[in-house]
Amino acid sequence: MIRAVITGTGSALPRRCVTNAELAEMVDTSDEWIVERTGIRMRYIAGEGETTASLATDAARVALAAAGRTASDVDLIVLATATPDQTFPSSATKVQHALGAGDCVAFDIAAVCSGFLYALQVAENMIRAGSARCALVIGAETFSRILDWEDRATCVLFGDGAGAIVLEAEDNSDRGVLASKLHADGAFNDLLFVDGGPSTTGTVGKVRMKGREVFRHAVAKLAGVMEEVLAMAGHAPAEIAWVVPHQANIRILDATAKKLGLDPDRVVVTVDRHANTSAASVPLALDTAVRDGRIKRGDLLVLEAMGGGFTWGAALVRF
């Protein structure tokens, strides 16, 4: 049996760090208000010359180095983003060219904050089908470029960044992706969306969100999909070493852990440093916990996320 195994992780952040105090000089807010409601203390904002593709490329290079691979080993690049460099071609092809990966399959996936989970399942299925042996799975965003910086309900929540993993085929391995499950429901479009697009307004648009409703759906849907992947693989919540969640709001992370009876100390939290980086948040958090030594080889992980659409999903991974 072929299994898709994570052999390297990497991440990249823009140069500029923006604190809550700095945001308070721009909009009617305060550090205390932001921390109390979200847990966010700072975020990184892309500057001149920094794009989704450039951050993705930097994260990919780190992941390849961690895996002991070079760009020539890669035969698949799947990049999850809601903020591509261009409408087309895909940002994945820009990463491919920048890395010097040659003629490999490269494409983007748009599932907003759940994008990395969608990209992971697509890459895993292609590996198990024999269509690829070594894949780069990347989540990268420059959400700052689609924020309304006069709307304190949204502009304080998001940041920019990229995270990447190298996913490789291994025969009869006890590691790798054990189960994954994805969902989508377009009925909730108006709760979290961008008010523009090439086919409607001809503009990029700005992020709009009804935060209270999103919070309510997030806790139930994330707990539900985590239970699904555990049941699919025959594991119990008590066996989870680490939950690596989408970093949207500390209250969502705490409420989801409580709903499943999980120890909050087993939840990887980076929202305080990175804010919500959409598709980048899960791989950014994963790389952070791998590099600081919390996540070790053999650990059972649950990765989970929910985003606009709504889309949501989870994956159970033996690291």
One Martini backbone bead per residue (centre of mass of N, CA, C, O) as a GRO file, in nm:
protein
  319
    1MET     BB    1   0.095   0.037   0.024
    2ILE     BB    2   0.039   0.366  -0.043
    3ARG     BB    3   0.181   0.651   0.127
    4ALA     BB    4   0.147   0.985   0.245
    5VAL     BB    5   0.442   1.158   0.352
    6ILE     BB    6   0.582   1.370   0.579
    7THR     BB    7   0.929   1.507   0.523
    8GLY     BB    8   0.859   1.829   0.524
    9THR     BB    9   0.894   2.168   0.653
   10GLY     BB   10   0.765   2.514   0.597
   11SER     BB   11   0.826   2.880   0.616
   12ALA     BB   12   0.686   3.224   0.566
   13LEU     BB   13   0.751   3.576   0.624
   14PRO     BB   14   0.725   3.881   0.637
   15ARG     BB   15   0.907   4.152   0.745
   16ARG     BB   16   0.648   4.288   0.859
   17CYS     BB   17   0.545   4.387   1.181
   18VAL     BB   18   0.211   4.412   1.331
   19THR     BB   19   0.067   4.561   1.582
   20ASN     BB   20  -0.197   4.657   1.768
   21ALA     BB   21  -0.096   4.944   1.825
   22GLU     BB   22  -0.072   5.022   1.527
   23LEU     BB   23  -0.373   4.978   1.454
   24ALA     BB   24  -0.485   5.191   1.665
   25GLU     BB   25  -0.384   5.431   1.466
   26MET     BB   26  -0.607   5.354   1.227
   27VAL     BB   27  -0.827   5.239   1.427
   28ASP     BB   28  -1.101   5.165   1.639
   29THR     BB   29  -0.884   5.036   1.875
   30SER     BB   30  -0.720   4.771   2.075
   31ASP     BB   31  -0.529   4.550   2.228
   32GLU     BB   32  -0.740   4.447   2.431
   33TRP     BB   33  -0.971   4.391   2.229
   34ILE     BB   34  -0.823   4.186   2.047
   35VAL     BB   35  -0.724   3.979   2.257
   36GLU     BB   36  -0.997   3.909   2.391
   37ARG     BB   37  -1.146   3.817   2.103
   38THR     BB   38  -0.872   3.652   1.953
   39GLY     BB   39  -0.544   3.650   2.055
   40ILE     BB   40  -0.417   3.879   1.902
   41ARG     BB   41  -0.087   4.065   1.869
   42MET     BB   42   0.008   3.989   1.570
   43ARG     BB   43   0.136   4.059   1.231
   44TYR     BB   44   0.205   3.998   0.884
   45ILE     BB   45   0.305   4.229   0.616
   46ALA     BB   46   0.320   4.282   0.298
   47GLY     BB   47   0.546   4.414   0.076
   48GLU     BB   48   0.751   4.510  -0.139
   49GLY     BB   49   0.791   4.215  -0.339
   50GLU     BB   50   0.562   4.069  -0.178
   51THR     BB   51   0.409   3.756  -0.239
   52THR     BB   52   0.253   3.469  -0.261
   53ALA     BB   53   0.476   3.332  -0.440
   54SER     BB   54   0.727   3.419  -0.276
   55LEU     BB   55   0.645   3.289  -0.008
   56ALA     BB   56   0.603   3.003  -0.120
   57THR     BB   57   0.893   2.962  -0.215
   58ASP     BB   58   1.033   2.993   0.058
   59ALA     BB   59   0.881   2.760   0.199
   60ALA     BB   60   0.963   2.536  -0.001
   61ARG     BB   61   1.268   2.545   0.046
   62VAL     BB   62   1.257   2.462   0.343
   63ALA     BB   63   1.109   2.191   0.303
   64LEU     BB   64   1.317   2.059   0.115
   65ALA     BB   65   1.553   2.070   0.313
   66ALA     BB   66   1.414   1.897   0.535
   67ALA     BB   67   1.380   1.645   0.321
   68GLY     BB   68   1.632   1.625   0.120
   69ARG     BB   69   1.542   1.799  -0.130
   70THR     BB   70   1.483   1.891  -0.462
   71ALA     BB   71   1.326   2.032  -0.727
   72SER     BB   72   1.378   1.777  -0.917
   73ASP     BB   73   1.187   1.582  -0.734
   74VAL     BB   74   0.941   1.734  -0.828
   75ASP     BB   75   0.589   1.641  -0.958
   76LEU     BB   76   0.418   1.835  -0.749
   77ILE     BB   77   0.202   2.136  -0.726
   78VAL     BB   78   0.002   2.257  -0.448
   79LEU     BB   79  -0.179   2.571  -0.422
   80ALA     BB   80  -0.319   2.746  -0.157
   81THR     BB   81  -0.545   3.020  -0.252
   82ALA     BB   82  -0.712   3.363  -0.243
   83THR     BB   83  -0.422   3.533  -0.332
   84PRO     BB   84  -0.317   3.565  -0.614
   85ASP     BB   85  -0.112   3.725  -0.826
   86GLN     BB   86  -0.311   3.612  -1.049
   87THR     BB   87  -0.567   3.502  -1.220
   88PHE     BB   88  -0.355   3.436  -1.451
   89PRO     BB   89  -0.164   3.225  -1.373
   90SER     BB   90  -0.067   3.028  -1.151
   91SER     BB   91   0.124   3.037  -0.864
   92ALA     BB   92   0.250   2.755  -0.896
   93THR     BB   93   0.412   2.825  -1.157
   94LYS     BB   94   0.593   3.035  -1.019
   95VAL     BB   95   0.721   2.841  -0.823
   96GLN     BB   96   0.833   2.641  -1.024
   97HIS     BB   97   1.023   2.846  -1.164
   98ALA     BB   98   1.179   2.952  -0.911
   99LEU     BB   99   1.288   2.656  -0.836
  100GLY     BB  100   1.339   2.466  -1.090
  101ALA     BB  101   1.128   2.206  -1.143
  102GLY     BB  102   1.009   2.199  -1.410
  103ASP     BB  103   0.807   1.942  -1.553
  104CYS     BB  104   0.533   1.989  -1.356
  105VAL     BB  105   0.269   1.971  -1.171
  106ALA     BB  106   0.064   2.286  -1.153
  107PHE     BB  107  -0.165   2.423  -0.901
  108ASP     BB  108  -0.454   2.570  -0.782
  109ILE     BB  109  -0.648   2.630  -0.474
  110ALA     BB  110  -0.993   2.735  -0.380
  111ALA     BB  111  -1.073   2.734  -0.005
  112VAL     BB  112  -0.935   2.915   0.166
  113CYS     BB  113  -0.888   2.814   0.487
  114SER     BB  114  -0.918   2.504   0.358
  115GLY     BB  115  -0.704   2.471   0.130
  116PHE     BB  116  -0.487   2.282   0.252
  117LEU     BB  117  -0.675   2.037   0.287
  118TYR     BB  118  -0.744   2.013  -0.011
  119ALA     BB  119  -0.452   1.984  -0.116
  120LEU     BB  120  -0.377   1.734   0.047
  121GLN     BB  121  -0.588   1.538  -0.075
  122VAL     BB  122  -0.505   1.563  -0.368
  123ALA     BB  123  -0.208   1.475  -0.334
  124GLU     BB  124  -0.262   1.205  -0.197
  125ASN     BB  125  -0.430   1.079  -0.429
  126MET     BB  126  -0.204   1.101  -0.645
  127ILE     BB  127  -0.003   0.923  -0.497
  128ARG     BB  128  -0.185   0.666  -0.464
  129ALA     BB  129  -0.227   0.655  -0.791
  130GLY     BB  130   0.075   0.730  -0.923
  131SER     BB  131   0.110   1.046  -1.026
  132ALA     BB  132   0.304   1.073  -0.768
  133ARG     BB  133   0.600   1.109  -0.535
  134CYS     BB  134   0.663   1.439  -0.514
  135ALA     BB  135   0.522   1.691  -0.307
  136LEU     BB  136   0.400   2.023  -0.300
  137VAL     BB  137   0.234   2.169  -0.019
  138ILE     BB  138   0.060   2.487  -0.022
  139GLY     BB  139   0.016   2.781   0.187
  140ALA     BB  140  -0.084   3.112   0.059
  141GLU     BB  141  -0.087   3.470   0.166
  142THR     BB  142  -0.230   3.821   0.090
  143PHE     BB  143  -0.476   3.956   0.268
  144SER     BB  144  -0.402   4.262   0.288
  145ARG     BB  145  -0.505   4.317  -0.021
  146ILE     BB  146  -0.834   4.251   0.086
  147LEU     BB  147  -0.857   4.481   0.290
  148ASP     BB  148  -1.043   4.690   0.507
  149TRP     BB  149  -0.877   4.948   0.685
  150GLU     BB  150  -1.175   5.058   0.815
  151ASP     BB  151  -1.241   4.760   0.923
  152ARG     BB  152  -1.223   4.634   1.243
  153ALA     BB  153  -1.362   4.345   1.203
  154THR     BB  154  -1.114   4.253   0.989
  155CYS     BB  155  -0.819   4.390   0.990
  156VAL     BB  156  -0.725   4.246   1.274
  157LEU     BB  157  -0.730   3.924   1.177
  158PHE     BB  158  -0.506   3.945   0.951
  159GLY     BB  159  -0.246   3.780   0.753
  160ASP     BB  160   0.073   3.691   0.628
  161GLY     BB  161   0.181   3.388   0.444
  162ALA     BB  162   0.367   3.062   0.457
  163GLY     BB  163   0.321   2.704   0.391
  164ALA     BB  164   0.500   2.380   0.383
  165ILE     BB  165   0.512   2.054   0.220
  166VAL     BB  166   0.647   1.732   0.195
  167LEU     BB  167   0.507   1.473  -0.017
  168GLU     BB  168   0.555   1.117   0.005
  169ALA     BB  169   0.608   0.811  -0.120
  170GLU     BB  170   0.523   0.510   0.071
  171ASP     BB  171   0.573   0.181   0.138
  172ASN     BB  172   0.419   0.041   0.396
  173SER     BB  173   0.350   0.270   0.594
  174ASP     BB  174   0.279   0.406   0.930
  175ARG     BB  175   0.272   0.668   0.789
  176GLY     BB  176   0.075   0.950   0.731
  177VAL     BB  177  -0.219   0.960   0.568
  178LEU     BB  178  -0.514   0.815   0.710
  179ALA     BB  179  -0.729   1.063   0.695
  180SER     BB  180  -0.996   1.238   0.505
  181LYS     BB  181  -1.220   1.539   0.513
  182LEU     BB  182  -1.466   1.708   0.312
  183HIS     BB  183  -1.643   2.030   0.286
  184ALA     BB  184  -1.951   2.199   0.152
  185ASP     BB  185  -2.153   2.525   0.171
  186GLY     BB  186  -2.306   2.778  -0.024
  187ALA     BB  187  -2.528   2.899   0.179
  188PHE     BB  188  -2.280   3.079   0.338
  189ASN     BB  189  -2.162   3.315   0.166
  190ASP     BB  190  -2.267   3.585   0.338
  191LEU     BB  191  -2.063   3.541   0.595
  192LEU     BB  192  -1.799   3.487   0.390
  193PHE     BB  193  -1.648   3.736   0.179
  194VAL     BB  194  -1.595   3.881  -0.146
  195ASP     BB  195  -1.692   4.199  -0.311
  196GLY     BB  196  -1.551   4.046  -0.571
  197GLY     BB  197  -1.466   4.002  -0.931
  198PRO     BB  198  -1.418   3.934  -1.261
  199SER     BB  199  -1.743   3.843  -1.319
  200THR     BB  200  -1.874   4.100  -1.163
  201THR     BB  201  -1.677   4.377  -1.102
  202GLY     BB  202  -1.363   4.372  -1.191
  203THR     BB  203  -1.259   4.324  -0.898
  204VAL     BB  204  -1.124   4.222  -0.604
  205GLY     BB  205  -1.203   4.329  -0.333
  206LYS     BB  206  -1.346   4.266  -0.002
  207VAL     BB  207  -1.368   4.166   0.312
  208ARG     BB  208  -1.656   3.990   0.449
  209MET     BB  209  -1.811   3.962   0.789
  210LYS     BB  210  -2.000   3.742   1.020
  211GLY     BB  211  -1.866   3.654   1.308
  212ARG     BB  212  -2.082   3.515   1.488
  213GLU     BB  213  -2.177   3.302   1.279
  214VAL     BB  214  -1.904   3.175   1.219
  215PHE     BB  215  -1.842   3.074   1.501
  216ARG     BB  216  -2.081   2.879   1.535
  217HIS     BB  217  -2.009   2.695   1.292
  218ALA     BB  218  -1.714   2.620   1.351
  219VAL     BB  219  -1.735   2.445   1.604
  220ALA     BB  220  -1.925   2.225   1.490
  221LYS     BB  221  -1.772   2.149   1.224
  222LEU     BB  222  -1.491   2.080   1.344
  223ALA     BB  223  -1.575   1.864   1.542
  224GLY     BB  224  -1.714   1.679   1.334
  225VAL     BB  225  -1.466   1.626   1.136
  226MET     BB  226  -1.280   1.506   1.350
  227GLU     BB  227  -1.458   1.263   1.415
  228GLU     BB  228  -1.456   1.143   1.132
  229VAL     BB  229  -1.145   1.078   1.100
  230LEU     BB  230  -1.123   0.899   1.346
  231ALA     BB  231  -1.332   0.685   1.256
  232MET     BB  232  -1.199   0.607   0.984
  233ALA     BB  233  -0.920   0.507   1.155
  234GLY     BB  234  -0.977   0.405   1.457
  235HIS     BB  235  -0.975   0.659   1.658
  236ALA     BB  236  -0.916   0.847   1.948
  237PRO     BB  237  -0.882   1.144   2.106
  238ALA     BB  238  -0.662   1.037   2.315
  239GLU     BB  239  -0.442   0.977   2.071
  240ILE     BB  240  -0.382   1.266   2.038
  241ALA     BB  241  -0.111   1.476   2.030
  242TRP     BB  242  -0.206   1.692   1.793
  243VAL     BB  243  -0.356   1.997   1.716
  244VAL     BB  244  -0.382   2.156   1.383
  245PRO     BB  245  -0.518   2.457   1.339
  246HIS     BB  246  -0.692   2.698   1.239
  247GLN     BB  247  -0.600   3.054   1.281
  248ALA     BB  248  -0.861   3.260   1.385
  249ASN     BB  249  -0.947   3.194   1.701
  250ILE     BB  250  -0.913   3.125   2.031
  251ARG     BB  251  -1.212   3.053   2.088
  252ILE     BB  252  -1.238   2.829   1.878
  253LEU     BB  253  -1.015   2.647   1.985
  254ASP     BB  254  -1.132   2.606   2.271
  255ALA     BB  255  -1.421   2.506   2.193
  256THR     BB  256  -1.335   2.260   2.026
  257ALA     BB  257  -1.176   2.110   2.245
  258LYS     BB  258  -1.410   2.090   2.448
  259LYS     BB  259  -1.612   1.929   2.266
  260LEU     BB  260  -1.383   1.678   2.254
  261GLY     BB  261  -1.205   1.658   2.521
  262LEU     BB  262  -0.946   1.832   2.492
  263ASP     BB  263  -0.635   1.933   2.551
  264PRO     BB  264  -0.526   2.255   2.515
  265ASP     BB  265  -0.210   2.172   2.521
  266ARG     BB  266  -0.268   2.006   2.228
  267VAL     BB  267  -0.283   2.291   2.094
  268VAL     BB  268  -0.180   2.468   1.830
  269VAL     BB  269  -0.059   2.811   1.878
  270THR     BB  270  -0.036   3.118   1.643
  271VAL     BB  271  -0.240   3.361   1.643
  272ASP     BB  272  -0.074   3.569   1.814
  273ARG     BB  273   0.155   3.601   1.569
  274HIS     BB  274  -0.021   3.562   1.274
  275ALA     BB  275  -0.298   3.520   1.269
  276ASN     BB  276  -0.501   3.510   0.986
  277THR     BB  277  -0.371   3.308   0.699
  278SER     BB  278  -0.552   3.104   0.608
  279ALA     BB  279  -0.410   2.867   0.410
  280ALA     BB  280  -0.137   2.909   0.594
  281SER     BB  281  -0.197   2.828   0.898
  282VAL     BB  282  -0.147   2.524   0.921
  283PRO     BB  283   0.151   2.504   0.807
  284LEU     BB  284   0.266   2.714   1.004
  285ALA     BB  285   0.197   2.560   1.266
  286LEU     BB  286   0.342   2.299   1.197
  287ASP     BB  287   0.629   2.415   1.163
  288THR     BB  288   0.654   2.537   1.443
  289ALA     BB  289   0.617   2.257   1.604
  290VAL     BB  290   0.854   2.111   1.472
  291ARG     BB  291   1.091   2.321   1.537
  292ASP     BB  292   1.029   2.321   1.865
  293GLY     BB  293   0.962   1.990   1.927
  294ARG     BB  294   0.669   1.895   1.971
  295ILE     BB  295   0.676   1.754   1.703
  296LYS     BB  296   0.704   1.405   1.636
  297ARG     BB  297   0.787   1.122   1.531
  298GLY     BB  298   0.467   0.943   1.535
  299ASP     BB  299   0.263   1.145   1.565
  300LEU     BB  300  -0.074   1.223   1.620
  301LEU     BB  301  -0.263   1.415   1.386
  302VAL     BB  302  -0.482   1.707   1.360
  303LEU     BB  303  -0.613   1.865   1.082
  304GLU     BB  304  -0.789   2.192   1.065
  305ALA     BB  305  -1.067   2.366   0.880
  306MET     BB  306  -1.238   2.691   0.815
  307GLY     BB  307  -1.425   2.862   0.548
  308GLY     BB  308  -1.523   3.006   0.294
  309GLY     BB  309  -1.872   2.908   0.151
  310PHE     BB  310  -1.845   2.678   0.303
  311THR     BB  311  -1.540   2.530   0.421
  312TRP     BB  312  -1.429   2.196   0.535
  313GLY     BB  313  -1.171   2.011   0.734
  314ALA     BB  314  -0.975   1.697   0.774
  315ALA     BB  315  -0.669   1.536   0.911
  316LEU     BB  316  -0.503   1.228   0.960
  317VAL     BB  317  -0.166   1.212   1.101
  318ARG     BB  318   0.140   1.043   1.073
  319PHE     BB  319   0.458   1.189   1.132
   0.00000   0.00000   0.00000
